[in-house]
């Protein structure tokens, strides 16, 4: 599933400017990295976050959340619901960044 230019632009806009965070291409998609470790990414229109266990459990209980599936399910990663607002997505991206800082 290829990400459109619009999807990539939206992802870049959703990742807040945080210390040591960089958004860069990864396999035709984009990933958000902190200190070289990816904590958020996109696959087509889907946006996924890598979370600490407590955050993973909290997000797992939300309707519309599913596995993040670029190729196969990734451990500690969930795809955010398509129904989430940009503000909700950014909040989870921040939590993911802080989980792995």
Steps between C-alpha positions, in 0.01 A plus 500: 500500500667817382464823692383799298681831511201634697532217756871576541435872539234431763732266693776762505250757631379263775846431640576790736837666519665329795868482596691242297195401290541464126256380233664311217412263217485130569407246232293751304316615811605732784615431853553725801824430684651612829865423559491264203204296628169504315200574724234594243448416138258487216395234255271642236240696691558309825703658779657274759675564829738292710396518863613401847292216651265721707426729205461198272237353733313832518494551124407135435168561674399775254249410229654507154856428611671214323839350435748707301560285193767627262583138416419301812382614844771690684545438875404793722347682201136593441329682215303801617128510416411675175231686697759680717542875460837646411533613863437147632753355256764755596439431870569127446806579288634711788432219747685258274797738469514541876474124558827441320694815590 
